[in-house]
Amino acid sequence: METRDHSGQHRRANSLDEKDYAHIPGWGVDLERENRPAYPMERTPPRLEGASTERPQDQPLNVQVFHSIERPGVTPLFGSSAPPSGLSGKLRGGAYKLSENDIRHWLMLQMADRVNVIEGLGQDLGQGRVPNIFAEMGIRAEWQHNKAGLVRKVVVASALAGLACYLLKRRNARLTR
């Protein structure tokens, strides 16, 4: 069979004979099972003798479990130790009504995580426990391993808090005039 190359000259097409490509590593992996380079791939004896191929029973749904709208239902197994609750649960519910390729889905989930932290602090205070925020944030480890980063965080947080106080005082001064 003759074909033309990019310059328009005639050249003979290569045949797809197996011998022409035998030097290429991996060539022939899709041949018949008996001719495959890695045949037999199965272990003898098989690894799992007597294993059941039946689908396991689904985990019962006792709490609300979110799942992607791209998926028709929940997976057979899922985590249910912390079911959604409060404002963070409402945010998660709104997020899972959106597609996973929508940035709002992920931003709402991230916001729900932040709200959940604040809800947890409120629950601790409501039960009479004062949380050790500095220990939970890992301040001691941060000071030990990343002093410059910790100092930067403290300076930025202080500057933002100072700016917020200044703006609130300025606003209150305008309102009292």
C-alpha positions as a Python dict, from the first residue, in 0.01 Angstrom:
ca = {
    (1, 'M'): (0, 0, 0),
    (2, 'E'): (135, 341, -93),
    (3, 'T'): (70, 666, 91),
    (4, 'R'): (201, 1020, 71),
    (5, 'D'): (401, 1189, 347),
    (6, 'H'): (374, 1558, 444),
    (7, 'S'): (584, 1667, 144),
    (8, 'G'): (359, 1481, -101),
    (9, 'Q'): (614, 1215, -193),
    (10, 'H'): (507, 855, -222),
    (11, 'R'): (627, 616, 42),
    (12, 'R'): (544, 263, 136),
    (13, 'A'): (330, 225, 452),
    (14, 'N'): (464, 3, 727),
    (15, 'S'): (277, -319, 777),
    (16, 'L'): (136, -396, 1119),
    (17, 'D'): (324, -722, 1139),
    (18, 'E'): (399, -841, 1491),
    (19, 'K'): (768, -886, 1408),
    (20, 'D'): (807, -515, 1330),
    (21, 'Y'): (705, -416, 1683),
    (22, 'A'): (846, -700, 1892),
    (23, 'H'): (1137, -478, 2005),
    (24, 'I'): (898, -230, 2177),
    (25, 'P'): (864, -299, 2551),
    (26, 'G'): (508, -396, 2636),
    (27, 'W'): (408, -472, 2279),
    (28, 'G'): (152, -748, 2263),
    (29, 'V'): (1, -711, 2608),
    (30, 'D'): (-344, -714, 2452),
    (31, 'L'): (-292, -1034, 2255),
    (32, 'E'): (-481, -1353, 2326),
    (33, 'R'): (-448, -1467, 2685),
    (34, 'E'): (-210, -1752, 2596),
    (35, 'N'): (21, -1513, 2404),
    (36, 'R'): (38, -1240, 2667),
    (37, 'P'): (384, -1175, 2812),
    (38, 'A'): (263, -1190, 3173),
    (39, 'Y'): (38, -1496, 3136),
    (40, 'P'): (-62, -1656, 3367),
    (41, 'M'): (-132, -1357, 3590),
    (42, 'E'): (-348, -1548, 3836),
    (43, 'R'): (-191, -1700, 4144),
    (44, 'T'): (-215, -2071, 4193),
    (45, 'P'): (-371, -2152, 4435),
    (46, 'P'): (-605, -1853, 4443),
    (47, 'R'): (-554, -1606, 4728),
    (48, 'L'): (-905, -1616, 4868),
    (49, 'E'): (-1044, -1965, 4870),
    (50, 'G'): (-1412, -1983, 4954),
    (51, 'A'): (-1462, -1607, 4941),
    (52, 'S'): (-1820, -1498, 4893),
    (53, 'T'): (-1899, -1292, 4586),
    (54, 'E'): (-2238, -1184, 4717),
    (55, 'R'): (-2293, -815, 4784),
    (56, 'P'): (-2284, -740, 5158),
    (57, 'Q'): (-2594, -605, 5329),
    (58, 'D'): (-2617, -225, 5325),
    (59, 'Q'): (-2552, -33, 5644),
    (60, 'P'): (-2884, 86, 5791),
    (61, 'L'): (-2966, 457, 5755),
    (62, 'N'): (-3032, 583, 6109),
    (63, 'V'): (-2909, 940, 6058),
    (64, 'Q'): (-2900, 1183, 5767),
    (65, 'V'): (-2612, 1100, 5535),
    (66, 'F'): (-2514, 1340, 5258),
    (67, 'H'): (-2411, 1214, 4918),
    (68, 'S'): (-2322, 1373, 4587),
    (69, 'I'): (-2602, 1455, 4346),
    (70, 'E'): (-2392, 1276, 4084),
    (71, 'R'): (-2449, 953, 4277),
    (72, 'P'): (-2795, 791, 4292),
    (73, 'G'): (-2773, 695, 4660),
    (74, 'V'): (-2544, 646, 4955),
    (75, 'T'): (-2259, 398, 4948),
    (76, 'P'): (-2311, 62, 5122),
    (77, 'L'): (-2090, 178, 5412),
    (78, 'F'): (-2061, 532, 5544),
    (79, 'G'): (-1960, 724, 5853),
    (80, 'S'): (-2234, 823, 6093),
    (81, 'S'): (-2051, 912, 6416),
    (82, 'A'): (-2119, 1285, 6379),
    (83, 'P'): (-2449, 1346, 6199),
    (84, 'P'): (-2510, 1699, 6068),
    (85, 'S'): (-2666, 1940, 6315),
    (86, 'G'): (-2716, 2312, 6368),
    (87, 'L'): (-2622, 2582, 6123),
    (88, 'S'): (-2325, 2380, 5995),
    (89, 'G'): (-2564, 2095, 5908),
    (90, 'K'): (-2788, 2335, 5716),
    (91, 'L'): (-2485, 2466, 5526),
    (92, 'R'): (-2379, 2111, 5439),
    (93, 'G'): (-2732, 2032, 5322),
    (94, 'G'): (-2722, 2333, 5092),
    (95, 'A'): (-2378, 2238, 4965),
    (96, 'Y'): (-2486, 1884, 4874),
    (97, 'K'): (-2771, 2020, 4663),
    (98, 'L'): (-2503, 2157, 4429),
    (99, 'S'): (-2282, 1962, 4192),
    (100, 'E'): (-1929, 1875, 4302),
    (101, 'N'): (-1787, 2067, 4007),
    (102, 'D'): (-1948, 2387, 4140),
    (103, 'I'): (-1709, 2596, 4352),
    (104, 'R'): (-1998, 2697, 4576),
    (105, 'H'): (-2030, 2333, 4688),
    (106, 'W'): (-1675, 2329, 4823),
    (107, 'L'): (-1685, 2681, 4968),
    (108, 'M'): (-2006, 2601, 5156),
    (109, 'L'): (-1851, 2281, 5295),
    (110, 'Q'): (-1546, 2476, 5407),
    (111, 'M'): (-1765, 2740, 5570),
    (112, 'A'): (-1968, 2464, 5740),
    (113, 'D'): (-1644, 2328, 5891),
    (114, 'R'): (-1559, 2671, 6033),
    (115, 'V'): (-1912, 2717, 6170),
    (116, 'N'): (-1895, 2369, 6323),
    (117, 'V'): (-1582, 2470, 6517),
    (118, 'I'): (-1764, 2772, 6660),
    (119, 'E'): (-2067, 2555, 6741),
    (120, 'G'): (-1838, 2312, 6923),
    (121, 'L'): (-1691, 2595, 7129),
    (122, 'G'): (-2043, 2709, 7215),
    (123, 'Q'): (-2140, 2355, 7320),
    (124, 'D'): (-1831, 2328, 7542),
    (125, 'L'): (-1908, 2660, 7710),
    (126, 'G'): (-2274, 2562, 7746),
    (127, 'Q'): (-2174, 2246, 7932),
    (128, 'G'): (-1949, 2442, 8166),
    (129, 'R'): (-1621, 2334, 8008),
    (130, 'V'): (-1374, 2602, 7908),
    (131, 'P'): (-1182, 2472, 7606),
    (132, 'N'): (-806, 2515, 7600),
    (133, 'I'): (-800, 2680, 7259),
    (134, 'F'): (-423, 2728, 7252),
    (135, 'A'): (-356, 2360, 7321),
    (136, 'E'): (-615, 2252, 7064),
    (137, 'M'): (-459, 2482, 6804),
    (138, 'G'): (-113, 2336, 6869),
    (139, 'I'): (49, 2662, 6979),
    (140, 'R'): (321, 2486, 7182),
    (141, 'A'): (423, 2268, 6887),
    (142, 'E'): (406, 2567, 6653),
    (143, 'W'): (635, 2764, 6886),
    (144, 'Q'): (876, 2472, 6906),
    (145, 'H'): (893, 2396, 6533),
    (146, 'N'): (785, 2713, 6348),
    (147, 'K'): (850, 3026, 6556),
    (148, 'A'): (857, 3261, 6258),
    (149, 'G'): (522, 3133, 6133),
    (150, 'L'): (363, 3166, 6477),
    (151, 'V'): (492, 3521, 6520),
    (152, 'R'): (357, 3610, 6175),
    (153, 'K'): (15, 3466, 6263),
    (154, 'V'): (4, 3657, 6593),
    (155, 'V'): (105, 3984, 6425),
    (156, 'V'): (-155, 3945, 6147),
    (157, 'A'): (-431, 3845, 6393),
    (158, 'S'): (-343, 4139, 6621),
    (159, 'A'): (-342, 4381, 6329),
    (160, 'L'): (-682, 4257, 6210),
    (161, 'A'): (-827, 4275, 6563),
    (162, 'G'): (-687, 4628, 6605),
    (163, 'L'): (-831, 4735, 6270),
    (164, 'A'): (-1171, 4591, 6363),
    (165, 'C'): (-1169, 4777, 6698),
    (166, 'Y'): (-1069, 5101, 6526),
    (167, 'L'): (-1344, 5071, 6265),
    (168, 'L'): (-1608, 4989, 6529),
    (169, 'K'): (-1505, 5285, 6747),
    (170, 'R'): (-1507, 5517, 6446),
    (171, 'R'): (-1851, 5392, 6346),
    (172, 'N'): (-1986, 5438, 6699),
    (173, 'A'): (-1840, 5790, 6713),
    (174, 'R'): (-2020, 5881, 6389),
    (175, 'L'): (-2349, 5739, 6515),
    (176, 'T'): (-2334, 5935, 6843),
    (177, 'R'): (-2284, 6272, 6668),
}
